[in-house]
Amino acid sequence: MVTRAVLRKLLFIVHCLQAIFTRLSFTDNCFWRVYLTGEHSLPCCPEYLKKNRFFSDFSGICPEWGIF
C-alpha cells in the first residue's frame, strides 16, 4: 500500500522533472549540454571556463607552467 507521504514525494519529483524538461532550454544551458553531450561548446560554457576569465581567476597558481 502506498501512503500519502510517498505519493506527495512522487508528485514532487514528477513536477521537478516536468519543469526541467519542459521549461529549461537545453541549447542555452551549459550544464545540461555537458550532461547530455559530454562536452561544452565555445558559445555555451560556464563563465569560469571562458578563456579571459580562466586566466584571470587562476593566474599565479602554477607559474612553472609558463602559461600564466
C-alpha positions as CSV (number, residue, x, y, z in Angstrom):
1,M,0.0,0.0,0.0
2,V,1.3,3.4,-1.0
3,T,1.0,6.1,1.7
4,R,0.1,9.8,1.1
5,A,3.7,10.8,2.1
6,V,5.1,8.6,-0.7
7,L,2.6,9.9,-3.2
8,R,3.5,13.5,-2.2
9,K,7.2,12.8,-2.8
10,L,6.5,11.1,-6.1
11,L,4.3,14.1,-7.2
12,F,7.1,16.5,-6.2
13,I,9.6,14.5,-8.3
14,V,7.2,14.5,-11.3
15,H,6.8,18.3,-11.0
16,C,10.5,18.8,-10.9
17,L,11.2,16.6,-13.9
18,Q,8.4,18.3,-15.8
19,A,9.9,21.7,-15.1
20,I,13.3,20.6,-16.1
21,F,12.3,19.0,-19.4
22,T,9.6,21.5,-20.5
23,R,10.8,24.9,-19.3
24,L,14.6,24.9,-19.5
25,S,16.3,25.3,-22.8
26,F,18.9,22.6,-23.4
27,T,20.7,24.7,-26.0
28,D,21.4,27.6,-23.7
29,N,22.0,25.8,-20.5
30,C,25.7,24.9,-20.4
31,F,25.3,22.4,-17.6
32,W,22.6,20.4,-19.4
33,R,24.7,20.4,-22.5
34,V,27.7,18.8,-20.8
35,Y,25.5,16.2,-19.1
36,L,23.9,15.2,-22.4
37,T,26.8,15.5,-24.8
38,G,29.8,15.2,-22.5
39,E,31.4,18.5,-23.6
40,H,31.0,22.2,-23.6
41,S,30.8,24.3,-26.8
42,L,32.6,27.6,-27.2
43,P,29.5,29.8,-27.1
44,C,27.8,27.7,-24.4
45,C,30.2,27.2,-21.5
46,P,30.3,28.5,-17.9
47,E,31.9,31.8,-17.3
48,Y,34.7,30.3,-15.2
49,L,35.8,28.2,-18.2
50,K,35.9,31.1,-20.7
51,K,39.5,32.0,-21.8
52,N,39.6,35.5,-20.5
53,R,38.0,34.6,-17.1
54,F,40.0,31.4,-16.7
55,F,43.4,33.0,-16.9
56,S,42.4,35.9,-14.6
57,D,40.9,33.5,-11.9
58,F,43.8,31.1,-11.9
59,S,46.8,33.5,-12.5
60,G,49.8,32.7,-10.4
61,I,48.7,29.3,-9.2
62,C,51.3,27.4,-11.1
63,P,53.9,29.7,-12.6
64,E,56.2,26.9,-13.7
65,W,53.7,26.0,-16.4
66,G,54.6,29.3,-18.1
67,I,51.1,29.9,-19.3
68,F,50.0,32.4,-16.7
